[in-house]
């Protein structure tokens, strides 16, 4: 995505067929892989696809195996090729097989030809062996799944949905869902590296992909080359994704002033209010009104716009300035009880099931969540007061509160390893706020340098600020980083 909202709000819709290649479990090589053109439309014609077999359970390497779909666009200049650059998708719960085409279109030719660009669908997703918890369709609705409390703060409906999702994954997810975690993804990444015949691999992680890449760098530092982390997650090993969810309260407050300033700007055809403060007031008033009296919204998930639906639209829209006009028009129409703009098309349920199963499994298997429901109720109440734009959702419970699978071993990201990481981060990111990225920067110590960008939104490169792009492209081209942390304004 630029990376998707946490739990995969922004859907990856492409599901590609793959070519299954038999490879050795212990010493696969690039020569053994059967590369063929990827099916699909709109792809770079040079993009090729294959697949590798990896253990379902790395603790039982001789047991059942699953398929990982892998893609590549090879460097057209072997004489200047540096190595392989793995493109690690966000989510958790996003596909990545088409990322070589996506990223290749953004990179300058001199950087693109430095690498074979490598994409993959994480286990459970897309053209890899797919996961499915068989979750009831009504529980897949975004504003229910995301844990938005009722307009009065009541979380009893959230408790029921979370219980049902956790039980569905326990009943239907099987060994694949139990296997999914960030530590497992790191081991899958190393299996891809080995299959490609690379002694070391470069990686570019976005959003959740920054954490997966950081865990890979922790578990396999000797196999890392150049690592780029764009829009980083807080690596706190005791909270991990629970902390990321809580960070939405911070990130949305950091980012909302950008929208409010734009919406109050003179000459704006989607002018919403006279001042940024008035934009905020109108949004909060409208959300509260919609809590009581939703409006018809044909084609949307619920068929109506509720207060939580508006809040979810805000969260999604803060990812990119390009989404601001659509949000402003939705607010204006809803205030007037006029016909609402057409919603985004809904993805196939199969894709939503995959994304949800992988997202929930990762979040719940990575770390244990508190099980006392009363603690969440109190936290939601406090958050609603402190951060009204997100109305308590970031502190609410999730299916992890009732999760039954074993939790993966704790991973502590440290400064141990080569100094080969460049982080790039917007100051005002709604999903991975700057404060969380600073925690990862601290954990990595001298392994990393941080490029801070005075901008808003989720995902930095390519940036409208040349200083940021230059830092990324120089690092990818020859491994050069700033001597110290850098701020681009």
RODO-2510 file (C-alpha; in nm, 4 decimals, decimal comma):
residues 489
     n   res          X          Y          Z
     1     x     0,0000     0,0000     0,0000
     2     x     0,1372     0,2795     0,0473
     3     x     0,0681     0,0634     0,3349
     4     x    -0,2736    -0,0137     0,4399
     5     x    -0,4392     0,0861     0,7603
     6     x    -0,3717    -0,1527     1,0432
     7     x    -0,5637    -0,4801     1,0141
     8     x    -0,5625    -0,4271     0,6394
     9     x    -0,8293    -0,1544     0,5999
    10     x    -0,6993    -0,0672     0,2559
    11     x    -0,7620    -0,3869     0,0568
    12     x    -0,5178    -0,5546    -0,1796
    13     x    -0,7490    -0,6846    -0,4500
    14     x    -0,5213    -0,8766    -0,6886
    15     x    -0,5163    -1,2525    -0,6613
    16     x    -0,2745    -1,4112    -0,9064
    17     x    -0,2265    -1,7705    -1,0111
    18     x     0,1222    -1,9043    -0,9484
    19     x     0,3506    -2,1619    -1,0955
    20     x     0,4456    -2,4219    -0,8370
    21     x     0,8104    -2,5214    -0,8492
    22     x     0,9536    -2,8098    -0,6507
    23     x     1,2580    -2,6952    -0,4584
    24     x     1,4848    -2,8570    -0,2075
    25     x     1,3748    -2,7996     0,1510
    26     x     1,7309    -2,7343     0,2644
    27     x     1,9230    -2,5734    -0,0223
    28     x     1,6983    -2,4229    -0,2899
    29     x     1,8659    -2,1988    -0,5451
    30     x     1,7530    -1,9418    -0,7954
    31     x     1,8443    -2,1777    -1,0808
    32     x     1,5904    -2,4330    -0,9554
    33     x     1,2991    -2,1919    -0,9597
    34     x     1,0593    -2,2085    -1,2546
    35     x     1,0032    -1,8427    -1,3389
    36     x     0,7202    -1,7631    -1,5802
    37     x     0,5335    -1,4443    -1,6740
    38     x     0,2816    -1,3427    -1,4106
    39     x    -0,0834    -1,3576    -1,5143
    40     x    -0,2851    -1,0436    -1,4652
    41     x    -0,3367    -0,7031    -1,6218
    42     x    -0,1475    -0,3784    -1,5860
    43     x     0,1770    -0,5508    -1,4853
    44     x     0,5251    -0,4680    -1,6045
    45     x     0,5793    -0,7326    -1,8756
    46     x     0,9153    -0,8144    -1,7178
    47     x     0,7534    -0,9276    -1,3919
    48     x     0,7853    -1,3038    -1,3434
    49     x     0,6255    -1,5375    -1,0897
    50     x     0,7180    -1,8636    -0,9225
    51     x     0,6594    -2,0316    -0,5884
    52     x     0,8615    -2,2026    -0,3176
    53     x     0,7729    -2,4589    -0,0551
    54     x     0,8368    -2,3750     0,3123
    55     x     0,7576    -2,5567     0,6383
    56     x     0,4131    -2,4994     0,7826
    57     x     0,5881    -2,5127     1,1207
    58     x     0,9574    -2,4240     1,1258
    59     x     0,9968    -2,6212     1,4464
    60     x     0,8981    -2,9282     1,2423
    61     x     1,0966    -2,8765     0,9208
    62     x     1,0203    -3,2277     0,7940
    63     x     0,6454    -3,1875     0,8430
    64     x     0,3764    -3,0357     0,6227
    65     x     0,4734    -2,7641     0,3772
    66     x     0,2927    -2,4677     0,2285
    67     x     0,3424    -2,2510    -0,0791
    68     x     0,4751    -1,8972    -0,0917
    69     x     0,4156    -1,7069    -0,4166
    70     x     0,7192    -1,5002    -0,5229
    71     x     0,7685    -1,2509    -0,8062
    72     x     1,0563    -1,0542    -0,9522
    73     x     1,1646    -0,7962    -1,2055
    74     x     1,5283    -0,8622    -1,2824
    75     x     1,7856    -0,5900    -1,3203
    76     x     1,8518    -0,5200    -1,6860
    77     x     2,2120    -0,4268    -1,6090
    78     x     2,3877    -0,7290    -1,4571
    79     x     2,7174    -0,5406    -1,4549
    80     x     2,5802    -0,2834    -1,2055
    81     x     2,3425    -0,5146    -1,0174
    82     x     2,3999    -0,5004    -0,6424
    83     x     2,1640    -0,7781    -0,5338
    84     x     1,7994    -0,8516    -0,4547
    85     x     1,5615    -0,6006    -0,2938
    86     x     1,2700    -0,7703    -0,1174
    87     x     0,9543    -0,5558    -0,0993
    88     x     0,7837    -0,6368     0,2317
    89     x     0,4114    -0,5477     0,2293
    90     x     0,2157    -0,3774     0,5046
    91     x    -0,0935    -0,4892     0,6855
    92     x    -0,0669    -0,7378     0,8378
    93     x    -0,2926    -0,8898     0,5777
    94     x    -0,1776    -0,7343     0,2497
    95     x    -0,0558    -0,9044    -0,0638
    96     x     0,2768    -0,8112    -0,2217
    97     x     0,3134    -1,0114    -0,5412
    98     x     0,2649    -0,7072    -0,7667
    99     x     0,4969    -0,4779    -0,5721
   100     x     0,7856    -0,5116    -0,8218
   101     x     0,5629    -0,3477    -1,0831
   102     x     0,4334    -0,0879    -0,8344
   103     x     0,7731     0,0047    -0,6908
   104     x     0,9558    -0,0229    -1,0210
   105     x     0,7353     0,2500    -1,1638
   106     x     0,8385     0,4905    -0,8851
   107     x     1,2124     0,4341    -0,8672
   108     x     1,4614     0,6152    -1,0905
   109     x     1,6092     0,3792    -1,3486
   110     x     1,9541     0,4012    -1,1906
   111     x     1,8160     0,2704    -0,8606
   112     x     1,5770     0,0191    -1,0160
   113     x     1,8553    -0,1446    -1,2141
   114     x     2,0672    -0,1836    -0,9015
   115     x     1,8454    -0,4723    -0,7899
   116     x     1,6269    -0,7587    -0,8817
   117     x     1,2988    -0,6348    -0,7322
   118     x     1,1359    -0,9209    -0,5377
   119     x     0,7722    -0,9401    -0,4265
   120     x     0,5805    -1,2050    -0,2373
   121     x     0,2414    -1,2868    -0,0933
   122     x     0,2798    -1,3612     0,2797
   123     x     0,1563    -1,6969     0,3995
   124     x    -0,2209    -1,7015     0,4070
   125     x    -0,2600    -1,4389     0,1331
   126     x    -0,3270    -1,4134    -0,2372
   127     x    -0,1429    -1,6728    -0,4424
   128     x     0,0333    -1,8298    -0,1458
   129     x    -0,1444    -2,0999     0,0564
   130     x    -0,4515    -1,9095     0,1731
   131     x    -0,6015    -1,8748     0,5202
   132     x    -0,9710    -1,8581     0,6034
   133     x    -1,1364    -1,8479     0,9453
   134     x    -1,4880    -1,8724     0,8038
   135     x    -1,5930    -1,5522     0,9805
   136     x    -1,9592    -1,4542     0,9511
   137     x    -2,0070    -1,1892     0,6832
   138     x    -2,1702    -0,9421     0,9237
   139     x    -1,8593    -0,9552     1,1459
   140     x    -1,6349    -0,8577     0,8522
   141     x    -1,7936    -0,5119     0,8274
   142     x    -1,5077    -0,2690     0,8887
   143     x    -1,6652    -0,0569     1,1604
   144     x    -1,7659    -0,3713     1,3534
   145     x    -1,4380    -0,5536     1,3070
   146     x    -1,2358    -0,2447     1,3976
   147     x    -1,3938    -0,2206     1,7414
   148     x    -1,5674     0,1162     1,7225
   149     x    -1,7795     0,1518     2,0408
   150     x    -2,1403     0,2586     2,0231
   151     x    -2,2123     0,6291     2,0198
   152     x    -2,2569     0,6246     2,3979
   153     x    -1,9301     0,4350     2,4513
   154     x    -2,0880     0,0950     2,5161
   155     x    -1,8635    -0,1954     2,4042
   156     x    -2,0963    -0,4920     2,4546
   157     x    -2,1428    -0,5371     2,0780
   158     x    -1,7644    -0,5289     2,0325
   159     x    -1,7280    -0,8044     2,2916
   160     x    -1,9707    -1,0256     2,1029
   161     x    -1,8045    -0,9679     1,7637
   162     x    -1,4556    -1,0306     1,9040
   163     x    -1,5667    -1,3541     2,0706
   164     x    -1,7220    -1,4789     1,7467
   165     x    -1,4146    -1,3995     1,5373
   166     x    -1,1763    -1,5635     1,7842
   167     x    -1,3975    -1,8726     1,7966
   168     x    -1,4256    -1,8889     1,4181
   169     x    -1,0466    -1,8855     1,3836
   170     x    -1,0149    -2,1532     1,6521
   171     x    -1,2763    -2,3708     1,4796
   172     x    -1,1827    -2,3146     1,1147
   173     x    -0,8348    -2,1615     1,0871
   174     x    -0,6414    -2,4800     1,1498
   175     x    -0,2644    -2,5148     1,1680
   176     x    -0,2058    -2,2426     0,9086
   177     x    -0,3704    -1,9697     1,1177
   178     x    -0,1889    -2,0982     1,4270
   179     x     0,1425    -2,0696     1,2385
   180     x     0,1075    -1,7063     1,1322
   181     x     0,3149    -1,4483     1,3219
   182     x     0,5784    -1,1873     1,2498
   183     x     0,8540    -1,4253     1,3611
   184     x     0,7223    -1,6783     1,1090
   185     x     0,7178    -1,4123     0,8375
   186     x     1,0815    -1,3356     0,9171
   187     x     1,1644    -1,7021     0,8681
   188     x     0,9656    -1,7071     0,5446
   189     x     1,1702    -1,4070     0,4288
   190     x     1,4880    -1,5993     0,4964
   191     x     1,3512    -1,8968     0,3020
   192     x     1,2914    -1,6622     0,0067
   193     x     1,6457    -1,5287     0,0385
   194     x     1,7847    -1,8815     0,0339
   195     x     1,5653    -1,9835    -0,2601
   196     x     1,6997    -1,6868    -0,4563
   197     x     2,0555    -1,7991    -0,3893
   198     x     2,1468    -1,4750    -0,2092
   199     x     2,3841    -1,4792     0,0875
   200     x     2,2449    -1,1403     0,1942
   201     x     1,9269    -0,9606     0,0932
   202     x     1,8159    -0,5993     0,0946
   203     x     1,4595    -0,5204     0,2001
   204     x     1,2165    -0,2315     0,1836
   205     x     0,9408    -0,2559     0,4440
   206     x     0,6391    -0,0267     0,4593
   207     x     0,4123     0,0155     0,7636
   208     x     0,3708    -0,3316     0,9208
   209     x     0,6467    -0,4368     0,6825
   210     x     0,8876    -0,2202     0,8848
   211     x     0,8258    -0,4380     1,1889
   212     x     0,8551    -0,7611     0,9894
   213     x     1,1824    -0,6322     0,8429
   214     x     1,3081    -0,5278     1,1880
   215     x     1,2316    -0,8739     1,3266
   216     x     1,4127    -1,0265     1,0289
   217     x     1,7130    -0,8018     1,0989
   218     x     1,7029    -0,9183     1,4625
   219     x     1,6801    -1,2914     1,3879
   220     x     1,9044    -1,2991     1,0792
   221     x     2,1413    -0,9993     1,0982
   222     x     2,4134    -1,1839     0,9044
   223     x     2,1851    -1,2134     0,6019
   224     x     2,0871    -0,8448     0,5809
   225     x     2,2184    -0,5975     0,3269
   226     x     2,0481    -0,2557     0,2907
   227     x     1,7225    -0,2179     0,4857
   228     x     1,4799     0,0693     0,4212
   229     x     1,1974     0,1224     0,6720
   230     x     0,9190     0,3569     0,5535
   231     x     0,6575     0,4584     0,8160
   232     x     0,7704     0,2542     1,1125
   233     x     0,5828     0,0760     1,3854
   234     x     0,6703     0,0856     1,7545
   235     x     0,8540    -0,2423     1,8364
   236     x     0,7544    -0,2549     2,2071
   237     x     0,7742    -0,6350     2,2580
   238     x     0,5081    -0,6402     2,5307
   239     x     0,2406    -0,4587     2,3291
   240     x     0,3329    -0,4763     1,9597
   241     x     0,0058    -0,4521     1,7607
   242     x    -0,2019    -0,3621     2,0671
   243     x     0,0236    -0,0600     2,1003
   244     x    -0,0143     0,0187     1,7306
   245     x    -0,3904     0,0206     1,7639
   246     x    -0,3664     0,2534     2,0641
   247     x    -0,1394     0,4794     1,8585
   248     x    -0,4251     0,5638     1,6229
   249     x    -0,5498     0,8027     1,8914
   250     x    -0,2162     0,9856     1,8750
   251     x    -0,1710     0,9623     1,4987
   252     x    -0,5155     1,0945     1,4095
   253     x    -0,4709     1,3932     1,6436
   254     x    -0,1257     1,4575     1,4907
   255     x    -0,2647     1,4482     1,1378
   256     x    -0,6133     1,6033     1,1622
   257     x    -0,4824     1,9639     1,1662
   258     x    -0,3493     1,9116     0,8115
   259     x    -0,7010     1,8263     0,6909
   260     x    -0,8613     2,1033     0,8975
   261     x    -0,6221     2,3661     0,7600
   262     x    -0,6875     2,2479     0,4052
   263     x    -1,0658     2,2344     0,4548
   264     x    -1,0688     2,5900     0,5926
   265     x    -0,8434     2,7248     0,3201
   266     x    -0,9664     3,0245     0,1173
   267     x    -1,0452     2,9460    -0,2433
   268     x    -1,0922     2,5756    -0,1709
   269     x    -1,3827     2,4459    -0,3796
   270     x    -1,4488     2,1918    -0,1019
   271     x    -1,4361     2,4564     0,1697
   272     x    -1,5825     2,3104     0,4899
   273     x    -1,5558     2,5863     0,7534
   274     x    -1,3939     2,9238     0,8115
   275     x    -1,1261     2,8087     1,0568
   276     x    -0,9485     2,4803     1,1375
   277     x    -1,1142     2,4775     1,4813
   278     x    -1,4518     2,5096     1,3145
   279     x    -1,3722     2,2145     1,0862
   280     x    -1,3002     2,0027     1,3924
   281     x    -1,6183     2,1160     1,5656
   282     x    -1,8330     2,0436     1,2617
   283     x    -1,6845     1,6961     1,2240
   284     x    -1,7447     1,6028     1,5886
   285     x    -2,0974     1,7436     1,5824
   286     x    -2,1829     1,5542     1,2646
   287     x    -2,0413     1,2246     1,3971
   288     x    -2,2521     1,2579     1,7131
   289     x    -2,5615     1,3357     1,5028
   290     x    -2,5014     1,0289     1,2854
   291     x    -2,4644     0,8137     1,5975
   292     x    -2,8314     0,8867     1,6610
   293     x    -2,9630     0,9174     1,3068
   294     x    -2,7646     0,7374     1,0353
   295     x    -2,8151     0,8368     0,6725
   296     x    -2,8818     0,5999     0,3812
   297     x    -2,5609     0,5214     0,1896
   298     x    -2,6380     0,2723    -0,0872
   299     x    -2,3445     0,0526    -0,1860
   300     x    -2,1586     0,0876     0,1434
   301     x    -2,0910    -0,2057     0,3766
   302     x    -2,3868    -0,1280     0,6041
   303     x    -2,5971     0,0582     0,3499
   304     x    -2,5942     0,3604     0,5791
   305     x    -2,3525     0,6203     0,7128
   306     x    -2,3257     0,6018     1,0908
   307     x    -2,1132     0,8122     1,3230
   308     x    -1,8555     0,5336     1,3344
   309     x    -1,8703     0,5031     0,9582
   310     x    -1,7795     0,8717     0,9344
   311     x    -1,4970     0,8247     1,1847
   312     x    -1,3640     0,5329     0,9823
   313     x    -1,3793     0,7454     0,6668
   314     x    -1,1771     1,0119     0,8476
   315     x    -0,9116     0,7638     0,9542
   316     x    -0,8814     0,6248     0,6014
   317     x    -0,8718     0,9712     0,4441
   318     x    -0,5898     1,0959     0,6656
   319     x    -0,3524     0,8498     0,4991
   320     x    -0,3140     1,0782     0,1974
   321     x    -0,3821     1,4413     0,1083
   322     x    -0,5411     1,3158    -0,2136
   323     x    -0,8320     1,1773    -0,0080
   324     x    -0,9152     1,5124     0,1542
   325     x    -1,1647     1,6358    -0,1114
   326     x    -1,3758     1,3188    -0,0949
   327     x    -1,3929     1,3419     0,2848
   328     x    -1,4926     1,7095     0,2705
   329     x    -1,7702     1,6316     0,0208
   330     x    -1,8977     1,3503     0,2393
   331     x    -1,9114     1,5824     0,5416
   332     x    -2,0899     1,8557     0,3452
   333     x    -2,3470     1,6183     0,2006
   334     x    -2,4135     1,4464     0,5327
   335     x    -2,4631     1,7778     0,7131
   336     x    -2,7276     1,8715     0,4571
   337     x    -2,8852     1,5220     0,4604
   338     x    -2,8248     1,5276     0,0845
   339     x    -2,7448     1,2201    -0,1272
   340     x    -2,3996     1,0965    -0,0263
   341     x    -2,1103     1,0465    -0,2694
   342     x    -2,0659     0,6950    -0,4015
   343     x    -1,8650     0,4781    -0,1604
   344     x    -1,5550     0,2864    -0,2605
   345     x    -1,6349    -0,0483    -0,4286
   346     x    -1,6408    -0,3429    -0,1910
   347     x    -1,3865    -0,6219    -0,2466
   348     x    -1,4831    -0,9880    -0,2903
   349     x    -1,5619    -1,1599     0,0397
   350     x    -1,2878    -1,4180    -0,0263
   351     x    -1,0241    -1,1436    -0,0156
   352     x    -1,1719    -0,9955     0,3008
   353     x    -1,1700    -1,3386     0,4664
   354     x    -0,8021    -1,3908     0,3794
   355     x    -0,6991    -1,0448     0,4923
   356     x    -0,8911    -1,0736     0,8171
   357     x    -0,7639    -1,4214     0,9002
   358     x    -0,4006    -1,3227     0,8408
   359     x    -0,4371    -0,9878     1,0163
   360     x    -0,6057    -1,1342     1,3230
   361     x    -0,3654    -1,4300     1,3408
   362     x    -0,0591    -1,2048     1,3238
   363     x    -0,1871    -0,9590     1,5807
   364     x    -0,3037    -1,2255     1,8221
   365     x    -0,0121    -1,4683     1,7827
   366     x     0,2531    -1,1974     1,8182
   367     x     0,1702    -1,1127     2,1800
   368     x    -0,0881    -1,1800     2,4490
   369     x    -0,3637    -0,9242     2,5071
   370     x    -0,5212    -0,8618     2,8498
   371     x    -0,8310    -1,0730     2,9066
   372     x    -1,0225    -0,8560     3,1578
   373     x    -1,3056    -0,6942     2,9624
   374     x    -1,3624    -0,4365     3,2362
   375     x    -1,0127    -0,2956     3,1771
   376     x    -1,0963    -0,2257     2,8132
   377     x    -1,4227    -0,0564     2,9058
   378     x    -1,2399     0,1820     3,1373
   379     x    -0,9676     0,2515     2,8785
   380     x    -1,2275     0,3239     2,6100
   381     x    -1,4029     0,5741     2,8365
   382     x    -1,0786     0,7583     2,9090
   383     x    -0,9750     0,7612     2,5445
   384     x    -1,3095     0,9028     2,4319
   385     x    -1,2464     1,2048     2,6533
   386     x    -0,8812     1,2528     2,5644
   387     x    -0,9101     1,1782     2,1906
   388     x    -1,2668     1,2413     2,0697
   389     x    -1,1837     1,2052     1,7007
   390     x    -1,1265     0,8313     1,7473
   391     x    -1,4046     0,7874     2,0077
   392     x    -1,2319     0,5158     2,2122
   393     x    -1,1702     0,2675     1,9291
   394     x    -0,7896     0,2562     1,9710
   395     x    -0,8189     0,1276     2,3296
   396     x    -1,0938    -0,1249     2,2665
   397     x    -1,0653    -0,5012     2,2847
   398     x    -1,0177    -0,7290     1,9836
   399     x    -1,0436    -1,1000     1,8991
   400     x    -0,7038    -1,1311     2,0700
   401     x    -0,8776    -1,0800     2,4053
   402     x    -1,0343    -1,4256     2,3563
   403     x    -0,7587    -1,5888     2,1463
   404     x    -0,6883    -1,9598     2,1968
   405     x    -0,3683    -2,0234     1,9965
   406     x    -0,0189    -2,0291     2,1505
   407     x     0,1668    -1,6973     2,1474
   408     x     0,4930    -1,6701     1,9506
   409     x     0,8194    -1,6229     2,1426
   410     x     0,8849    -1,2640     2,2471
   411     x     1,1082    -1,0672     2,0072
   412     x     1,3165    -0,7734     2,1292
   413     x     1,4501    -0,5556     1,8471
   414     x     1,8004    -0,4423     1,9459
   415     x     2,1029    -0,2540     1,8159
   416     x     2,2978    -0,5789     1,7674
   417     x     2,3958    -0,6243     1,4041
   418     x     2,5349    -0,4329     1,1069
   419     x     2,4735    -0,0599     1,0719
   420     x     2,2719    -0,0879     0,7505
   421     x     1,9222     0,0519     0,8176
   422     x     1,7644     0,3756     0,6931
   423     x     1,4326     0,4859     0,8428
   424     x     1,2128     0,7497     0,6772
   425     x     0,9126     0,8936     0,8594
   426     x     0,6519     1,1680     0,8269
   427     x     0,6044     1,3887     1,1315
   428     x     0,2256     1,3574     1,1047
   429     x     0,1355     0,9973     1,0264
   430     x    -0,2136     0,8817     1,1324
   431     x    -0,1318     0,5093     1,1466
   432     x     0,2329     0,4896     1,2553
   433     x     0,2861     0,8123     1,4497
   434     x     0,6250     0,9739     1,4833
   435     x     0,6441     0,8937     1,8547
   436     x     0,6304     0,5202     1,7774
   437     x     0,8924     0,5496     1,5047
   438     x     1,1246     0,7202     1,7544
   439     x     1,0921     0,4133     1,9767
   440     x     1,2097     0,1911     1,6901
   441     x     1,4940     0,4345     1,6181
   442     x     1,6006     0,4096     1,9820
   443     x     1,5804     0,0295     1,9803
   444     x     1,7974     0,0029     1,6673
   445     x     2,0648     0,2361     1,8026
   446     x     2,3600     0,2791     1,5671
   447     x     2,2172     0,0214     1,3283
   448     x     1,9874     0,2942     1,1919
   449     x     1,9653     0,6505     1,0727
   450     x     1,6324     0,8362     1,0720
   451     x     1,5183     1,0793     0,8039
   452     x     1,2317     1,2862     0,9462
   453     x     1,0038     1,4523     0,6903
   454     x     0,7950     1,7568     0,7768
   455     x     0,4878     1,6132     0,6092
   456     x     0,1661     1,4274     0,6732
   457     x     0,0178     1,0971     0,5680
   458     x     0,1088     0,7314     0,5815
   459     x     0,4006     0,6325     0,3620
   460     x     0,6791     0,8710     0,2662
   461     x     0,8592     0,7664    -0,0526
   462     x     0,8228     0,9149    -0,3056
   463     x     0,7862     1,2453    -0,1229
   464     x     0,7192     1,5962    -0,2533
   465     x     1,0276     1,6946    -0,0532
   466     x     1,3408     1,6316    -0,2586
   467     x     1,5661     1,6011     0,0448
   468     x     1,3774     1,2878     0,1515
   469     x     1,3836     1,1290    -0,1929
   470     x     1,7545     1,1988    -0,2300
   471     x     1,8279     1,0245     0,0996
   472     x     1,6301     0,7146    -0,0011
   473     x     1,7714     0,6928    -0,3514
   474     x     2,1291     0,7443    -0,2437
   475     x     2,0947     0,4740     0,0198
   476     x     1,9447     0,2262    -0,2233
   477     x     2,1998     0,3129    -0,4918
   478     x     2,5208     0,2765    -0,2939
   479     x     2,4336     0,2209     0,0724
   480     x     2,5282     0,5736     0,1802
   481     x     2,3293     0,7130     0,4741
   482     x     2,3411     1,0525     0,6439
   483     x     2,6181     1,0727     0,9037
   484     x     2,3486     1,1498     1,1592
   485     x     1,9709     1,1697     1,1734
   486     x     1,8331     1,4168     0,9210
   487     x     1,5241     1,6398     0,9046
   488     x     1,3769     1,7368     0,5661
   489     x     1,1453     2,0388     0,5567
***
